């Protein structure tokens, strides 16, 4: 077939950067029902619970509690990664990590954080912005005890975000810990490992609609524990 090739269309593209798909034409037409203000729960956590239940039961999602956590260092340089939400209530959204990891170090320097739940099969997103605070050691220990034995050992074996010479170093560290704490023996909670609770300042619920005229309703915290709801232009 004739026509202008990608190379001819963009002579400035460096060699080896050919794109195997026409990204400009890749899109889906969302046909989901909308989200209206009268349908919202009184608080964002109640609304999140509604949507999360649907995501976990009917959404066809592999890990509905997977969320993208975005942080920034003291100079404002951002970084993102996917972690698992492990608890939520009116006090906030909780995840656990190594306190020596990049995200934890950035949160210690700059506690402002964003959480994104990308529920693509449902044409939904939830974006939480707020402040992260470390959970107490009792809460951390209680959760740590629920983790599989291998995951408990992994929390000790991995110096998260540090450079390692190769996979063998991780496997060797894990094997040493497995010998020290065999299955059935209690693994101590690492002092460098624990939770963060994200106290929301705003929570946006995004529902995909036809013609890119999506519904975006955002709860914004007000004094005294109240919330106001804003509709954002898509």
SVG drawing of the C-alpha trace seen along z (x, -y; Angstrom):
<svg xmlns="http://www.w3.org/2000/svg" viewBox="-30 -26 57 50">
<polyline fill="none" stroke="black" stroke-width="0.4" points="0.0,0.0 1.2,-3.5 1.1,-6.6 3.3,-8.6 5.3,-6.5 5.9,-7.4 9.5,-8.2 8.4,-10.6 5.8,-12.2 8.3,-13.0 11.8,-13.3 12.9,-14.6 12.2,-11.2 15.5,-9.5 16.5,-6.2 15.1,-3.2 12.1,-5.2 9.4,-3.8 6.0,-3.4 4.3,-0.2 0.8,-1.7 -1.0,-4.8 -1.2,-6.3 -3.1,-9.4 -6.1,-7.2 -6.1,-4.9 -9.2,-5.8 -12.3,-4.3 -15.8,-5.8 -17.1,-5.6 -20.8,-4.8 -21.1,-4.4 -23.8,-6.0 -22.9,-9.4 -22.3,-10.6 -24.6,-13.3 -24.3,-15.4 -27.5,-14.0 -26.1,-10.5 -23.0,-11.2 -22.6,-10.0 -22.2,-12.5 -18.4,-12.0 -15.7,-10.9 -14.9,-7.8 -18.5,-6.6 -18.5,-7.3 -15.1,-5.6 -16.5,-2.5 -19.4,-2.3 -17.2,-2.5 -14.6,-0.2 -17.2,2.5 -18.3,2.3 -14.7,2.4 -13.9,5.5 -17.0,7.4 -18.1,6.3 -15.3,4.3 -13.2,7.1 -10.1,5.7 -7.0,7.8 -6.1,5.8 -8.8,3.1 -6.8,1.9 -3.8,1.1 -3.1,-2.6 -0.4,-4.9 1.3,-6.9 2.9,-10.1 5.4,-12.0 7.9,-14.8 11.2,-15.4 12.2,-18.6 13.1,-20.2 9.7,-19.3 11.0,-16.5 8.1,-14.0 8.2,-10.2 5.4,-7.6 4.9,-3.9 2.1,-1.4 1.3,-0.1 -1.6,1.7 -4.1,-0.1 -4.4,1.9 -7.1,0.0 -9.3,-3.0 -11.7,-4.8 -12.7,-8.3 -9.2,-8.9 -7.6,-8.2 -6.0,-5.7 -3.3,-3.4 -0.4,-1.7 2.8,-0.1 6.4,-0.4 10.0,-0.4 10.8,-3.7 14.2,-3.8 12.5,-3.6 12.4,-6.5 8.8,-7.3 9.2,-7.2 12.2,-9.5 10.3,-11.9 7.3,-11.9 9.5,-12.6 10.8,-15.7 7.5,-16.6 4.4,-15.0 2.0,-16.1 1.0,-13.1 -1.5,-12.0 -3.1,-8.6 -4.7,-7.5 -7.0,-4.5 -7.1,-3.8 -10.1,-1.6 -10.0,-1.5 -12.4,1.4 -15.1,-0.6 -14.1,-4.0 -13.5,-5.3 -10.7,-7.0 -10.4,-8.2 -7.8,-10.8 -6.9,-11.5 -4.7,-14.4 -3.6,-15.0 -0.9,-14.7 0.8,-11.4 1.6,-10.6 3.3,-7.5 1.0,-5.0 1.7,-4.0 3.9,-1.0 1.0,1.0 -1.0,0.5 2.0,1.4 2.7,4.6 -0.9,5.7 -0.9,5.5 2.6,7.1 1.3,10.2 -1.4,10.6 1.2,10.8 2.3,14.2 5.5,15.6 7.4,15.0 6.3,11.4 7.4,10.8 10.9,12.1 10.9,10.0 10.4,6.9 13.8,7.7 15.6,9.0 15.0,5.9 16.7,2.6 14.0,1.0 15.2,-1.5 18.9,-0.8 21.2,0.4 22.0,4.2 24.7,6.0 22.2,8.6 19.2,10.8 21.5,13.2 22.1,10.8 18.4,10.6 17.9,14.4 20.9,14.9 19.5,12.4 16.1,14.1 17.6,17.6 19.5,16.5 16.4,15.1 14.3,18.1 16.9,20.3 16.8,18.0 13.0,17.7 11.5,20.9 7.8,21.2 5.8,21.2 8.4,19.0 7.4,15.4 9.3,12.9 10.0,9.6 8.6,6.4 11.4,4.5 12.0,1.1 12.5,-0.4 9.1,0.8 5.7,-0.6 2.6,-2.4 1.5,-5.8 -1.9,-7.1 -2.9,-9.7 -5.3,-12.2 -7.3,-13.5 -7.7,-17.2 -9.6,-16.4 -11.0,-13.3 -12.1,-13.4 -14.4,-10.9 -14.0,-10.7 -16.6,-8.8 -15.9,-8.5 -18.7,-9.7 -19.4,-10.0 -17.5,-12.5 -14.9,-13.1 -17.5,-15.1 -16.6,-13.2 -18.1,-13.7 -15.6,-14.9 -16.9,-15.5 -14.5,-16.5 -14.9,-16.6 -12.9,-19.4 -12.3,-19.4 -13.6,-22.4 -13.2,-23.4 -14.9,-21.4 -14.7,-18.1 -17.2,-19.1 -16.9,-18.7 -18.0,-20.7 -18.5,-19.2 -17.3,-20.8 -17.9,-19.8 -14.9,-20.1 -14.9,-20.6 -13.5,-17.5"/>
</svg>
